[in-house]
Amino acid sequence: RIIRSVVKTFKYFFGVRFEVKGLENFKVEGPAIIVSNHQSILDMMGLMEILPDDCVQVAKKELMYAGTVGLIIYLGGVIFINRKSTTSAKMVMAEVGKSMATENVKVWVYPEGTRNCTGDLLPFKKGAFHLAVQAQVPVIPVVYSSFTTFYNPKTKLFTSGKIKVEVLPPIETKGLTSDDVSDLTDRCFHTMRETLFRLSGRPS
């Protein structure tokens, strides 16, 4: 909460405004998997605008060594995964699943697996959706509008702008099995992609 309060003030220095919709969709009983698109470090400011209290993030291990940013997310209780080791990643996600149930927390995952500021979505990795089905918990999609109109990923420079953030209704997984993971992933991808285009004011 302390980190969130501090980071939320950054938007005033950078001239970034947030328009948030659908926060009521976080109000599900028990654990859940939250999935969102991931464009740049600006996501951190948007994240702090809506992050539920009972939520932990999953991020790549490399971010742990990213200077001040690494320190902030480490202190924020982020769970780090070694993407280069499939075995390690699976073991961590298995532990995440156990903790999610015993500690009654929501887990925030970026299914694209890396930053993507193209104005579109990269194909989703299935780890978060396997976890949701195994734990029989809902998936809550979150979409940030495209930063492309005011952010240059090559120079890492941006002008002031507005970011729309929308929390979509939960997608239930009760009764689903591992055979349904691909369909669940595709459904979430297409729903989020349509929302991304709508929020960004571009045709789907």
Phi, psi and chi 1 to 4 in degrees:
 res  aa     phi    psi   chi1   chi2   chi3   chi4
   1 ARG       -  -37.1  -69.6 -179.9 -179.1  177.7
   2 ILE   -64.2  -47.2  -66.3  171.8      -      -
   3 ILE   -60.7  -42.1  -68.3  171.8      -      -
   4 ARG   -61.4  -43.4  179.4  168.9   57.4 -166.7
   5 SER   -62.0  -40.0  -62.3      -      -      -
   6 VAL   -69.6  -49.0  172.5      -      -      -
   7 VAL   -64.7  -32.8  173.8      -      -      -
   8 LYS   -62.7  -23.5  -76.6  178.8   72.0  172.0
   9 THR   -76.7  -17.9   65.3      -      -      -
  10 PHE   -60.2  -31.6  -68.7  178.0      -      -
  11 LYS   -60.3  -29.8   63.5 -175.1  175.4 -174.2
  12 TYR   -70.9  -33.5  -58.8  112.4      -      -
  13 PHE   -74.9  -34.8  -63.5  103.0      -      -
  14 PHE   -93.1   -5.3  -65.4  118.4      -      -
  15 GLY    70.6   28.4      -      -      -      -
  16 VAL  -101.4  131.2  176.2      -      -      -
  17 ARG  -114.3  148.6  -67.0  172.4  -67.4  122.6
  18 PHE  -121.1  136.5  -69.1   93.2      -      -
  19 GLU  -117.5  111.6 -179.3 -178.9  -64.0      -
  20 VAL  -108.6  138.2  179.7      -      -      -
  21 LYS  -139.7  141.9 -179.9 -179.4  177.5 -177.7
  22 GLY    89.4   19.0      -      -      -      -
  23 LEU   -58.9  -25.6  -74.9  177.3      -      -
  24 GLU   -62.7  -20.2   67.7  -83.2    4.2      -
  25 ASN   -72.9  -11.8  -70.2  -43.0      -      -
  26 PHE   -77.1  -14.7  -80.3  144.1      -      -
  27 LYS   -83.6   64.2  -64.2  178.7 -179.2  178.8
  28 VAL  -107.0  147.2  -62.8      -      -      -
  29 GLU   -76.9  132.7  -70.3 -171.6   15.0      -
  30 GLY    83.8 -171.9      -      -      -      -
  31 PRO   -68.4  164.0  -16.4   30.3      -      -
  32 ALA  -161.3  160.0      -      -      -      -
  33 ILE  -103.6  123.6  -60.9  -66.4      -      -
  34 ILE  -103.4  128.0  -58.7  171.1      -      -
  35 VAL  -121.4  138.9  -65.7      -      -      -
  36 SER  -144.8  161.1   73.3      -      -      -
  37 ASN   -75.7  159.4   56.1  -37.2      -      -
  38 HIS  -137.8  111.5 -174.9   28.8      -      -
  39 GLN  -108.8  -45.6  -60.6  178.2   73.2      -
  40 SER  -162.1 -173.6   79.7      -      -      -
  41 ILE   -64.6  -18.8 -163.4   63.0      -      -
  42 LEU   -60.6  -23.5  -66.4  178.0      -      -
  43 ASP   -57.1  -31.7  -70.6  -18.3      -      -
  44 MET   -62.1  -39.8 -178.7  175.4  -70.0      -
  45 MET   -66.4  -41.5  -73.6 -171.4  -78.2      -
  46 GLY   -65.6  -37.5      -      -      -      -
  47 LEU   -60.3  -43.8  174.2   69.0      -      -
  48 MET   -69.0  -17.3  -64.0  -53.7  165.9      -
  49 GLU   -72.5  -26.6  -67.6  -72.2  -41.6      -
  50 ILE  -129.2   -6.1   64.1  173.2      -      -
  51 LEU   -57.1  121.6 -174.6   68.1      -      -
  52 PRO   -67.2  153.6  -17.0   30.3      -      -
  53 ASP   -62.5  -39.7  -72.8  -22.7      -      -
  54 ASP   -92.4   55.8   56.0  -16.7      -      -
  55 CYS  -142.1  138.8 -176.6      -      -      -
  56 VAL  -123.1  153.0  -65.1      -      -      -
  57 GLN  -103.5  155.2  -79.2 -171.6  -76.4      -
  58 VAL  -114.5  129.7  174.4      -      -      -
  59 ALA  -142.4  162.8      -      -      -      -
  60 LYS   -69.6  145.7   58.5 -176.1 -179.9 -178.7
  61 LYS   -61.4  -29.3 -168.6  173.8 -177.6  179.6
  62 GLU   -58.8  -28.8  -67.0   90.3  -29.5      -
  63 LEU   -67.2  -19.5  -74.3  178.4      -      -
  64 MET   -61.8  -26.6 -172.0 -173.2  -60.9      -
  65 TYR  -103.4   16.2  -49.3  106.1      -      -
  66 ALA   -91.0   53.8      -      -      -      -
  67 GLY    55.3 -132.4      -      -      -      -
  68 THR   -61.1  -40.5  -56.3      -      -      -
  69 VAL   -61.0  -44.0  172.6      -      -      -
  70 GLY   -60.6  -41.6      -      -      -      -
  71 LEU   -65.0  -42.6  177.3   61.4      -      -
  72 ILE   -62.3  -47.9  -70.7  173.7      -      -
  73 ILE   -72.8  -27.9   60.3  179.1      -      -
  74 TYR   -65.1  -46.4  171.9   76.9      -      -
  75 LEU   -66.9  -23.2  -67.0  174.7      -      -
  76 GLY   -80.7    1.5      -      -      -      -
  77 GLY    83.5   21.9      -      -      -      -
  78 VAL   -66.0  141.2  168.9      -      -      -
  79 ILE   -93.7  121.0  -60.8  170.0      -      -
  80 PHE   -96.3  139.4  -66.8   99.1      -      -
  81 ILE  -122.0  135.9  -73.8 -176.0      -      -
  82 ASN   -85.5  100.9 -177.3    0.9      -      -
  83 ARG   -68.7  -19.6  -64.0 -172.6  -54.8  172.8
  84 LYS   -78.4  -15.1  -63.6  178.6 -179.1  178.3
  85 SER  -116.7  107.0  171.2      -      -      -
  86 THR   -61.3  -41.9  -56.7      -      -      -
  87 THR   -62.4  -45.7  -58.0      -      -      -
  88 SER   -61.9  -44.5  173.3      -      -      -
  89 ALA   -62.0  -42.2      -      -      -      -
  90 LYS   -65.9  -39.4  -73.3 -177.6  177.2  178.7
  91 MET   -64.8  -42.5  -70.5  176.3   62.2      -
  92 VAL   -63.5  -44.6  171.0      -      -      -
  93 MET   -65.3  -33.1  -69.5  -56.3  -80.2      -
  94 ALA   -64.7  -41.3      -      -      -      -
  95 GLU   -67.7  -36.9  -69.9  -59.3  -45.4      -
  96 VAL   -60.0  -43.0  168.9      -      -      -
  97 GLY   -60.2  -42.0      -      -      -      -
  98 LYS   -66.1  -45.3  -67.6  178.4 -176.8  177.0
  99 SER   -65.4  -36.5  -62.4      -      -      -
 100 MET   -58.9  -40.7 -176.5  170.6   58.7      -
 101 ALA   -76.7  -46.7      -      -      -      -
 102 THR   -72.3  -33.4   57.6      -      -      -
 103 GLU   -99.6   -1.4  -61.0  178.8   27.5      -
 104 ASN    55.9   52.3 -165.4   31.1      -      -
 105 VAL  -118.4  160.4  -65.1      -      -      -
 106 LYS   -95.7  148.4  -63.2  175.8  177.3   60.0
 107 VAL  -118.7  127.9  176.5      -      -      -
 108 TRP  -101.1  123.2 -168.7  -60.9      -      -
 109 VAL  -129.2  144.6 -176.2      -      -      -
 110 TYR  -102.3   97.6  -61.1  104.3      -      -
 111 PRO   -67.9  -15.5   25.6  -34.8      -      -
 112 GLU   -70.1  -24.7  -68.7  173.4  -76.8      -
 113 GLY    86.8  -12.1      -      -      -      -
 114 THR  -160.7  168.7 -171.7      -      -      -
 115 ARG   -68.6  144.8  -64.1  177.5 -168.9  175.4
 116 ASN  -149.8  107.1  168.2   35.3      -      -
 117 CYS  -113.2   43.8 -159.1      -      -      -
 118 THR   -92.0  -11.5   63.7      -      -      -
 119 GLY    90.3    2.8      -      -      -      -
 120 ASP  -133.2 -178.8 -157.4  -16.0      -      -
 121 LEU  -104.9  145.3  -65.5  180.0      -      -
 122 LEU   -83.2  157.9  -64.2  175.1      -      -
 123 PRO   -55.1  141.2  -24.8   35.1      -      -
 124 PHE   -81.0  139.2  -76.2  177.8      -      -
 125 LYS   -80.2  152.5  -61.6 -178.2 -176.5  -59.5
 126 LYS   -94.2   -3.5  -63.5  179.5 -178.8  178.6
 127 GLY   -54.0  -47.1      -      -      -      -
 128 ALA   -63.2  -34.9      -      -      -      -
 129 PHE   -78.2  -34.0  -56.2   96.9      -      -
 130 HIS   -60.8  -43.9  -85.9  -67.3      -      -
 131 LEU   -62.8  -42.5 -178.2   57.9      -      -
 132 ALA   -62.8  -42.2      -      -      -      -
 133 VAL   -69.8  -43.1  168.5      -      -      -
 134 GLN   -60.2  -40.2  -71.2  169.5    5.8      -
 135 ALA   -87.7   -8.3      -      -      -      -
 136 GLN    56.4   45.0  -65.2  -74.2  -79.7      -
 137 VAL  -116.8  154.2  -60.9      -      -      -
 138 PRO   -70.6  156.4   23.8  -32.7      -      -
 139 VAL  -104.6  127.3  176.1      -      -      -
 140 ILE  -112.6  108.6  -54.6  175.6      -      -
 141 PRO   -78.5  140.7  -11.7   28.8      -      -
 142 VAL  -128.0  133.1  174.5      -      -      -
 143 VAL  -125.9  129.9 -178.1      -      -      -
 144 TYR   -99.8  137.9  -62.8   89.7      -      -
 145 SER   -65.6  161.1   61.2      -      -      -
 146 SER   -64.4  141.0  174.4      -      -      -
 147 PHE   -91.3   -1.2  -59.0  169.1      -      -
 148 THR   -61.5  -23.0   53.7      -      -      -
 149 THR   -77.3  -16.6   56.6      -      -      -
 150 PHE  -138.3    4.1   61.1   89.9      -      -
 151 TYR  -127.2  131.3  176.3   71.2      -      -
 152 ASN  -108.2  105.4 -173.8  -33.1      -      -
 153 PRO   -65.4  -23.2   23.2  -32.8      -      -
 154 LYS   -74.0  -43.0  -67.6 -177.6  179.0  179.3
 155 THR   -93.0  -12.4   61.6      -      -      -
 156 LYS    59.2   30.7  -59.8 -170.3 -175.7  -56.1
 157 LEU  -111.5  148.4  -64.2  175.6      -      -
 158 PHE  -148.6  156.3   57.7   90.4      -      -
 159 THR   -99.5  175.9   57.0      -      -      -
 160 SER   -67.2  151.2   60.0      -      -      -
 161 GLY  -170.7  174.3      -      -      -      -
 162 LYS  -112.9  134.9 -179.6  170.8   71.9  173.3
 163 ILE  -113.6  124.3  -60.9  170.9      -      -
 164 LYS   -92.2  133.9  -64.5 -179.4  179.5 -180.0
 165 VAL  -124.8  128.1 -172.0      -      -      -
 166 GLU  -129.1  126.8 -172.0  165.3  -29.2      -
 167 VAL   -94.0  118.3 -176.7      -      -      -
 168 LEU   -88.3  160.7  -57.5  179.1      -      -
 169 PRO   -59.1  146.0  -25.6   36.0      -      -
 170 PRO   -61.3  145.1  -19.9   31.5      -      -
 171 ILE  -105.2  116.4  -60.5  173.7      -      -
 172 GLU   -73.1  148.0  -71.6  -64.6  -23.6      -
 173 THR  -123.0    1.8   64.5      -      -      -
 174 LYS   -60.5  129.3  -70.9 -177.9  179.2  178.3
 175 GLY    90.0  -10.8      -      -      -      -
 176 LEU   -79.6  154.9  -60.5 -174.7      -      -
 177 THR  -123.9  179.5   68.7      -      -      -
 178 SER   -59.2  -24.9   56.7      -      -      -
 179 ASP   -68.1  -18.5  -67.6  -24.7      -      -
 180 ASP   -96.3   -2.9  -59.6  -55.0      -      -
 181 VAL   -61.4  -42.9  168.5      -      -      -
 182 SER   -61.5  -44.7  -68.5      -      -      -
 183 ASP   -65.0  -39.6  -73.0  -19.5      -      -
 184 LEU   -63.2  -43.3  174.9   64.3      -      -
 185 THR   -61.6  -46.8  -55.0      -      -      -
 186 ASP   -63.6  -42.3  -70.3  -16.7      -      -
 187 ARG   -61.3  -45.0  176.9 -176.5  172.4 -172.0
 188 CYS   -66.3  -41.8 -165.9      -      -      -
 189 PHE   -59.0  -50.2  174.9   86.8      -      -
 190 HIS   -68.3  -37.1  -69.9  -61.1      -      -
 191 THR   -63.8  -44.5  -60.8      -      -      -
 192 MET   -69.6  -35.6  -70.0  177.4   64.8      -
 193 ARG   -67.1  -43.5 -169.3  168.0 -172.2 -112.1
 194 GLU   -62.2  -39.6  -70.9  174.8    0.9      -
 195 THR   -67.4  -41.0  -56.4      -      -      -
 196 LEU   -58.8  -46.7  170.9   62.6      -      -
 197 PHE   -64.6  -41.5  -70.3  166.3      -      -
 198 ARG   -64.7  -46.9  172.3  170.0   55.4   79.7
 199 LEU   -64.3  -30.4  -65.1  179.2      -      -
 200 SER   -89.5   -3.2  -54.9      -      -      -
 201 GLY    71.4   32.6      -      -      -      -
 202 ARG  -124.2  152.3   56.4  173.9  -73.3 -172.4
 203 PRO   -66.0  145.0   24.5  -34.5      -      -
 204 SER   -81.8      -   58.6      -      -      -
